[in-house]
Amino acid sequence: MKFAKLLAGVSLCLAAQFSQAGVTIEHWQAPSGARVFFVENHTLPIVDVQLDFAAGTAYDPAGKSGLASLTRDLLDLGAGALDETQTASRLADLGASLGGGADMDRANVSLRTLSATDKLTPALAILRDVVSAPRFDAAVFEREQARTIAALKEALTRPETIAARAFWSAMYAQHPYGVQSSPESLTAITRTDLVAFHARHYGAARTTLTLVGDLTRARAEAIAAELTAALPSGSDVAPPPELAPAVGSERRIAHPAAQAHLLIGMPAVRRGDPDYFPLLVGNYTLGGGGFVSRLMKEVRDRRGYAYSVYSYFMPLQQPGPFNIGLQTKKAQAGAALKLTREVLAGFLAEGPSAEELQAAKLNLVGSFPLRLDSNRKILENVASIGFYKLPLDYLDRYAEKVEAVSADDVRAAFARHVQAGKLTTVVVGGE
């Protein structure tokens, strides 16, 4: 027993040593007003770039939910002098690739390219046109609008989609986070709406640019200035509004699927909240630690109610959700829901044991270097730091913050952010 404890302590210290290395993030403001974050890494001849805009689904105008996502989807389907086919062909010739998407808070466009000048320069030129001069060709818009409507109609037949949409709508009510697109709202969108949304929300002053890879600081500064110089002036758009106090509810939706889908949760934590680390550590024990979590042990291993059960926190600009989810046989839905609530209530009352706390810290700290083992992962982490205005030493202090969490910290943080009487419950397909 003593040897096991010693080994665990040594492992935790070694993991902390590696994870504390972090990355060196340089930060400045481009002449356009865009905020720039840069990590120099010459290990591979690759450059990763990401532009983040305050242009997520929370900014959809009334009656036109889906506009933010549709705008983002069309950005790289033709820009500047190149139509969508020419854009794809040119990127393939360069060995470069575009990516990105939209969530509640932000829309982003990313580029991966080789750092050799004959590859980097033309790839960056394409990226610049994509974010600053999208064509929104009428035929492409009509095709993508129809495709999006068809995909949504198909998704609305699936129980997991029905459950997720009902869950968010119930948690956030009329808040923009809870408003869902529909075939009707998508049909109401016009090409002119996309042009106006881009002009308003893709302005340089509200843009965050992240660069990671085989660049010098001087080259990164020049790229940042060039990439953001042509962005629209944009508008001063207010962030998503504050949330109303959470109100508990339960909704049951009939569905012929063989299994019931259960979701439980509530708006809980925003990005940068100091309680995030106690919630992260505690959630590992509750439902985030896979087979070692309490929910998995009780709901799956001991009762056999579900193949998998999980919990997580999703911090956003406004408090994002705490979520427990599982699927079970329809006849077992009531019993599974009751047991899940009992496990959660027990954790809220007791918090983690000393052994559970140690195991959570060891895993979270030990696995943290895997979050920074590639340029792309570094890009994703640094882009989030930049967009949400987190401290530049956030990654360096991750292990320290995790290790500092006590069982009392976990209980207090959960008490502040997760209250049983304010939970939303959605059951789709249960008997």
C-alpha positions in Angstrom: 0.0 0.0 0.0 2.8 2.4 0.9 4.6 1.6 -2.3 1.4 2.2 -4.4 0.9 5.6 -2.7 4.6 6.5 -3.3 4.3 5.4 -7.0 1.2 7.5 -7.4 2.9 10.5 -5.8 6.0 10.1 -8.0 3.8 9.7 -11.1 1.8 12.9 -10.3 5.0 14.9 -9.8 6.5 13.6 -13.1 3.3 14.3 -15.0 3.1 17.8 -13.5 6.7 18.5 -14.5 6.0 17.6 -18.1 2.7 19.4 -18.3 4.0 22.6 -16.7 6.3 23.1 -19.6 3.3 24.5 -21.5 3.8 26.8 -24.5 5.1 30.3 -24.9 2.3 32.5 -26.2 3.2 35.9 -27.7 0.4 38.5 -28.0 -0.1 41.8 -29.8 -2.7 43.8 -31.6 -2.5 44.0 -35.4 -2.9 47.5 -37.1 -6.5 46.4 -38.0 -7.4 46.1 -34.4 -7.4 42.3 -34.4 -5.9 40.5 -31.4 -3.1 38.2 -32.3 -1.7 35.2 -30.4 1.4 33.4 -31.7 3.3 30.2 -30.7 6.6 29.7 -32.5 7.4 26.1 -33.2 10.0 25.0 -35.8 9.7 21.2 -35.1 7.9 20.7 -38.4 7.7 22.8 -41.5 4.0 23.5 -40.9 2.0 26.6 -40.1 -1.5 26.5 -38.6 -3.7 29.6 -38.6 -7.1 30.2 -37.1 -9.4 33.3 -37.2 -12.2 33.4 -34.6 -15.1 35.8 -34.9 -17.9 36.6 -32.4 -20.3 35.2 -35.0 -21.8 32.1 -33.4 -25.4 31.0 -33.4 -26.2 33.2 -30.4 -26.0 36.1 -32.8 -28.7 34.7 -35.1 -31.4 37.4 -35.7 -35.0 36.7 -34.6 -36.8 34.4 -37.1 -33.7 33.4 -39.0 -32.0 30.9 -36.7 -29.3 29.1 -38.7 -28.0 32.2 -40.3 -24.6 32.1 -38.5 -23.9 28.5 -39.4 -25.0 28.9 -43.0 -22.8 32.0 -43.3 -19.8 30.1 -42.0 -20.5 27.1 -44.2 -20.4 29.3 -47.4 -17.3 31.2 -46.6 -14.9 28.7 -48.2 -17.2 27.8 -51.1 -15.9 30.5 -53.3 -14.0 33.7 -52.4 -12.3 36.5 -54.2 -11.6 35.5 -57.8 -12.0 31.8 -57.2 -15.3 29.8 -57.2 -15.7 26.8 -55.0 -14.2 24.3 -57.4 -11.2 26.6 -58.1 -10.7 27.2 -54.4 -10.7 23.5 -53.6 -8.4 22.7 -56.5 -5.9 25.4 -55.6 -5.7 24.3 -52.0 -5.1 20.7 -53.1 -2.3 21.8 -55.4 -0.7 23.6 -52.4 -1.2 20.7 -50.0 -3.1 23.0 -47.8 -6.5 22.5 -46.1 -9.2 24.8 -44.6 -11.4 23.9 -41.6 -13.5 25.5 -38.9 -17.2 25.8 -38.0 -19.6 27.7 -35.7 -20.8 27.1 -32.2 -22.9 29.2 -29.9 -20.3 31.9 -29.2 -18.0 32.0 -32.2 -17.3 31.1 -35.9 -13.8 30.2 -37.0 -11.8 29.5 -40.1 -8.5 27.6 -39.9 -5.7 26.9 -42.4 -3.0 24.3 -42.3 -0.2 24.7 -44.8 3.5 24.0 -45.3 5.8 26.9 -44.2 7.8 27.1 -47.5 7.2 30.5 -49.0 5.9 29.1 -52.3 3.2 27.2 -50.4 2.5 29.5 -47.5 2.1 32.8 -49.4 -0.6 31.6 -51.9 -2.4 29.6 -49.1 -2.6 32.7 -46.9 -4.0 34.6 -49.9 -6.8 32.1 -50.2 -7.5 32.3 -46.5 -7.6 36.1 -46.7 -10.2 36.1 -49.4 -12.3 33.4 -47.6 -12.7 35.6 -44.5 -12.8 39.0 -46.1 -14.3 38.5 -49.6 -16.6 35.4 -49.7 -18.6 35.3 -52.9 -21.9 33.8 -51.5 -22.7 32.7 -55.1 -26.5 32.5 -55.5 -26.5 29.0 -56.9 -24.2 27.8 -54.1 -26.3 29.5 -51.5 -29.5 27.9 -52.8 -27.9 24.5 -52.9 -26.5 24.7 -49.4 -29.7 26.2 -48.0 -31.7 23.2 -49.5 -29.1 20.7 -48.3 -29.1 22.2 -44.7 -32.9 22.1 -44.6 -33.0 18.5 -45.8 -30.3 17.4 -43.3 -32.2 19.1 -40.5 -35.5 17.4 -41.4 -33.7 14.0 -41.4 -32.0 14.8 -38.1 -35.4 15.7 -36.5 -36.4 12.1 -36.9 -33.6 10.8 -34.6 -34.1 10.6 -30.9 -30.7 11.9 -30.0 -31.3 15.1 -32.0 -34.8 15.5 -30.5 -33.4 15.1 -27.0 -30.5 17.5 -27.5 -32.7 20.2 -29.0 -35.3 19.9 -26.3 -32.7 19.9 -23.6 -31.1 23.1 -24.8 -34.4 24.8 -25.4 -35.6 23.9 -21.9 -32.4 25.0 -20.1 -32.1 28.3 -21.9 -35.7 29.1 -22.8 -35.7 32.3 -24.8 -32.0 33.0 -24.4 -30.1 32.8 -27.7 -28.3 29.6 -26.5 -31.6 27.9 -26.5 -33.1 29.1 -29.8 -33.0 26.3 -32.4 -33.0 26.5 -36.2 -36.0 25.0 -38.0 -36.9 24.3 -41.6 -39.0 27.5 -41.5 -36.2 29.7 -40.1 -33.7 28.4 -42.6 -36.2 28.9 -45.5 -36.5 32.6 -44.4 -32.8 33.3 -44.9 -31.8 35.1 -48.0 -28.4 35.6 -49.7 -28.6 39.2 -48.6 -28.8 38.1 -45.0 -25.5 36.3 -45.4 -23.8 39.3 -46.9 -25.1 41.5 -44.1 -24.2 39.0 -41.3 -20.7 38.7 -42.6 -20.3 42.5 -42.8 -21.5 43.0 -39.3 -19.9 40.1 -37.4 -16.6 39.5 -39.2 -15.1 42.8 -38.5 -11.3 43.1 -37.7 -11.8 44.8 -34.3 -13.7 41.8 -32.9 -11.4 39.1 -34.5 -8.9 36.9 -32.8 -6.1 35.5 -34.9 -4.0 32.6 -33.7 -0.8 31.4 -35.5 1.2 28.3 -34.5 4.2 26.8 -36.2 7.3 27.4 -38.3 7.3 31.2 -38.3 9.4 34.0 -36.8 7.8 36.7 -34.8 8.5 39.2 -37.6 6.9 37.0 -40.2 3.9 36.3 -37.9 3.4 40.1 -37.5 3.4 40.6 -41.2 0.9 37.8 -41.8 -1.4 39.1 -39.1 -1.4 42.6 -40.6 -2.1 41.3 -44.1 -4.7 38.7 -43.2 -6.9 41.1 -41.2 -6.4 44.3 -43.2 -9.2 43.5 -45.6 -11.8 42.4 -43.1 -14.9 44.5 -43.0 -15.2 47.3 -40.4 -17.9 45.4 -38.6 -20.4 46.6 -36.0 -20.3 47.0 -32.3 -22.5 44.0 -31.4 -23.3 43.2 -27.8 -22.3 39.8 -26.5 -24.9 37.2 -25.6 -27.1 38.5 -22.8 -27.0 37.4 -19.2 -29.0 34.3 -18.3 -32.1 34.4 -16.2 -32.0 32.2 -13.0 -32.2 28.5 -13.8 -35.6 26.8 -13.3 -35.9 23.1 -13.1 -38.2 21.2 -15.4 -38.9 17.7 -16.8 -40.0 16.9 -20.3 -40.9 13.4 -21.7 -41.2 13.0 -25.5 -42.6 9.9 -27.1 -40.5 8.2 -29.8 -40.6 4.7 -31.3 -36.9 4.1 -30.9 -35.8 0.9 -29.0 -33.9 2.9 -26.4 -34.7 5.9 -24.3 -32.4 8.9 -24.4 -32.0 10.7 -21.0 -30.4 14.1 -20.5 -30.1 15.9 -17.1 -28.4 19.3 -16.5 -28.5 23.0 -16.1 -26.6 26.2 -17.1 -23.6 26.0 -14.9 -20.2 27.7 -15.7 -18.8 30.4 -18.0 -15.3 30.5 -19.4 -12.7 31.9 -16.9 -14.8 31.1 -13.8 -12.3 30.2 -11.0 -14.6 27.4 -10.0 -13.9 25.6 -13.3 -11.0 23.6 -12.0 -12.8 22.3 -8.9 -15.7 21.4 -11.2 -13.3 19.7 -13.7 -11.7 17.6 -11.0 -15.0 16.7 -9.3 -16.6 15.8 -12.6 -13.9 13.2 -13.3 -15.1 11.3 -10.3 -18.8 11.9 -11.0 -19.0 11.0 -14.7 -16.1 12.2 -16.6 -13.6 9.5 -15.8 -15.0 6.7 -17.9 -15.1 3.3 -16.2 -13.8 4.7 -12.8 -16.6 7.3 -12.5 -19.4 6.8 -10.0 -22.1 7.0 -12.6 -20.4 4.3 -14.7 -19.9 2.0 -11.8 -23.5 2.4 -10.5 -25.6 2.8 -13.7 -23.6 0.4 -15.9 -21.5 -2.0 -13.9 -23.8 -2.7 -10.9 -27.3 -2.3 -12.5 -26.7 -2.8 -16.2 -29.0 0.1 -17.1 -26.7 1.6 -19.8 -23.7 0.7 -21.9 -22.4 4.2 -21.3 -23.2 7.1 -19.0 -21.2 10.4 -18.8 -21.2 13.9 -17.4 -19.3 17.1 -18.4 -19.2 20.8 -18.1 -19.2 23.0 -21.2 -18.1 26.5 -20.3 -19.2 29.3 -22.7 -19.2 33.1 -22.7 -22.4 32.9 -20.6 -22.8 29.9 -18.3 -22.6 26.8 -20.4 -24.3 23.5 -19.4 -23.5 20.8 -16.9 -24.8 17.7 -18.6 -25.4 14.0 -17.7 -26.4 11.7 -20.5 -27.2 8.1 -21.1 -29.3 5.7 -23.2 -31.2 2.8 -21.8 -34.0 0.3 -22.6 -37.3 2.0 -22.7 -38.7 -0.1 -19.9 -35.7 0.8 -17.7 -35.9 4.6 -18.2 -37.6 5.4 -15.0 -35.3 3.2 -12.9 -32.2 4.5 -14.7 -33.3 8.1 -14.2 -34.0 7.5 -10.5 -30.6 5.9 -9.9 -28.7 8.7 -11.9 -30.4 11.3 -9.7 -29.4 9.4 -6.6 -25.7 9.1 -7.6 -25.7 12.9 -8.4 -27.3 13.7 -5.0 -24.8 11.6 -3.2 -21.9 13.3 -4.9 -23.3 16.7 -4.2 -23.6 15.8 -0.6 -20.3 14.0 -0.1 -17.9 15.2 -2.8 -15.0 12.9 -3.8 -13.2 10.7 -1.4 -9.5 11.2 -0.8 -8.7 8.3 -3.1 -11.1 9.5 -5.8 -9.6 13.0 -5.6 -6.0 11.7 -6.0 -7.0 9.5 -8.9 -8.7 12.4 -10.7 -5.7 14.7 -10.3 -3.3 12.0 -11.4 -5.3 11.4 -14.6 -6.0 15.1 -15.4 -2.4 16.2 -14.9 -0.9 13.1 -16.5 -3.0 13.3 -19.6 -2.6 17.0 -20.1 0.5 16.9 -22.2 -1.5 15.0 -24.8 -3.6 18.1 -25.3 -0.5 19.9 -26.5 1.3 17.2 -28.5 0.6 18.7 -32.0 0.5 22.1 -33.6 -3.2 21.6 -34.2 -4.0 20.9 -30.6 -1.9 23.9 -29.5 -3.8 26.0 -32.0 -7.1 24.9 -30.6 -6.1 25.7 -27.0 -4.5 29.0 -27.7 -7.4 30.1 -29.9 -9.7 29.5 -27.0 -7.4 31.4 -24.7 -7.4 34.3 -27.1 -11.1 34.4 -27.9 -12.3 34.0 -24.3 -9.6 36.4 -22.9 -8.1 33.8 -20.5 -4.7 34.4 -18.9 -1.7 33.8 -21.2 -0.3 31.4 -18.6 -3.5 29.3 -18.5 -1.8 26.3 -20.0 1.4 26.7 -17.9 -0.7 26.8 -14.7 -3.1 24.0 -15.6 -1.4 21.4 -13.5 -0.9 23.7 -10.6 -4.6 24.6 -10.6 -5.7 21.0 -10.7 -3.3 20.0 -8.0 -4.5 22.8 -5.7 -8.1 21.5 -5.7 -9.3 20.0 -2.4 -12.4 17.9 -1.7 -13.9 21.0 0.1 -13.3 23.0 -3.1 -15.2 20.4 -5.2 -18.2 20.3 -2.8 -18.4 24.1 -2.6 -18.1 24.6 -6.4 -20.7 22.0 -7.2 -23.0 23.6 -4.6 -22.7 26.9 -6.3 -23.2 25.6 -9.9 -25.3 22.4 -9.7 -28.5 22.4 -7.7 -30.8 19.4 -7.9 -34.0 21.6 -7.7 -32.9 23.6 -10.8 -32.0 20.7 -13.1 -33.6 20.2 -16.5 -34.5 16.6 -17.4 -35.4 15.4 -20.9 -36.4 11.8 -21.7 -37.1 10.8 -25.3 -38.6 7.4 -25.9 -39.1 6.3 -22.3 -42.2 4.3 -21.2 
